[in-house]
């Protein structure tokens, strides 16, 4: 079996919980947003690790954080109770105050793509809650992780 999630820079494994299900006994479409968030958090912790910053430090890059501005999801399959899912994320672009990410959610046992999507985050200063340019250190670590496929403008 192929492991298509390996095309992503950071991968998180999760198990479908009962609370993730809807009346049709499959993962509710809104839960995929939570899975995307799990991927983003894992990505940020990976960058902090690359930068030598302890994961428990909430302000890992000079008080810089992100808020979600836009997200899109294309549903391709159904997740079921107790299935193990692989959540993949990669950043594709950093544009001044914006960060663009792609996601894939796969059934680990079969490799089936259940959902794919993308999102745009806005960099904000944690103290002022105002948009700021993406941290240079964050950009450098993302470039290290993504290589040439990351567009930086």
Secondary structure, DSSP 8 states (H G I E B T S, - for coil): ---GGGGSSEEEEEE--GGGB-TTSSB-TTHHHHHHHHHHHHHHHHHHHHHT--TT-S--BTTEEEEEEEEEEEE-S---TT-EEEEEEEEEEEETTEEEEEEEEEETTT--EEEEEEEEEEEEETTT--B----HHHHHHHHHHHGGGSEE-
